[in-house]
């Protein structure tokens, strides 16, 4: 078979051009994917979920509780440590302050602590059951809308503790199960059958089973599943639970209106130890509202930087003395209220240079400049030496 080498040679440049173009596209895509791993998403949203509750266990009056979670609050808990070093670490997943708005809305309806606790169980009984690992914080569970016994127990314990009631976690290692115990002002009235409880320092904590998919007729405070009636239980108190944080969910019996917030930072480049100013505007223009600032330094988890109150027109300002170095990402967040869902600002980027780096960079620039000047002088000297002299003219 004869090969048409002339034809092959004619198409080689075309093939090379196509291959180079594809290579450029692949390289560009790889760079973009790499950068997307380094830069956090600027996209922010509000997660909304609704729960049905009754006026009391077995009651007929329905309420719909609307709960909103801003993206920043979810990211904050999602990036926290989820490691369990011992059973006592279960308590760290109980976050009362973050869910306090839910507890506050419950107390607008209930005057009896048993009704309050049963309403909390109505919420966990509406979350779909799914085996989940590792453990999740309650804010994650609300957003992801799934979990198992321990995760439901963290949600219930957080709301109950935020409501001012005593609560403990009950862990049944042999059964691989967890529920909670609740301290009440009286023996449960609505329990169907024998009432079960544990005692801690003379205080009764009535069992409350957080799993189940029948929120209207499910487990009530004081009732105990058959398989747990004779099981050994470890009582985990909540001294190690989260004591405080700046972010909260929003909760209301009304449909929550949307809100928005801007954020500006100045300067965007500075040396470590310098001051950077944050300012922004909350809409609606509400006074005395708490604005929380979150920061991510390089690729570390989001942490809470500080908080400030809005002025009379919703404007806010905050000054931070930068004590870190690297690429920082800043966002502002508002938790919302009973009328408005919370909101986040766009993520702003801040570059903070260390003094050592600045000095090193300055010395490098100086050395480069000295080297260039030395090279130019040396080159000029060599040119002068090598420049040919005109021939001498002999005397007549």
QUIKAVEN-V431216 format. One record per helix or strand of 3 or more residues. SS is the DSSP state (H for helix, E for strand). FROM is the first residue (numbers start at 1). LEN is the number of residues. If there is no record, write none. Layout:
ss=SS from=FROM len=LEN
ss=SS from=FROM len=LEN
This chain:
ss=H from=5 len=34
ss=E from=46 len=9
ss=E from=62 len=9
ss=H from=71 len=8
ss=H from=87 len=7
ss=H from=97 len=11
ss=H from=113 len=12
ss=H from=138 len=7
ss=H from=149 len=14
ss=E from=167 len=6
ss=H from=173 len=3
ss=E from=177 len=6
ss=E from=197 len=4
ss=E from=203 len=6
ss=H from=226 len=3
ss=E from=234 len=3
ss=E from=250 len=3
ss=E from=264 len=3
ss=E from=269 len=3
ss=E from=275 len=9
ss=E from=290 len=8
ss=E from=303 len=7
ss=E from=315 len=7
ss=E from=326 len=11
ss=E from=340 len=5
ss=E from=348 len=6
ss=H from=355 len=32
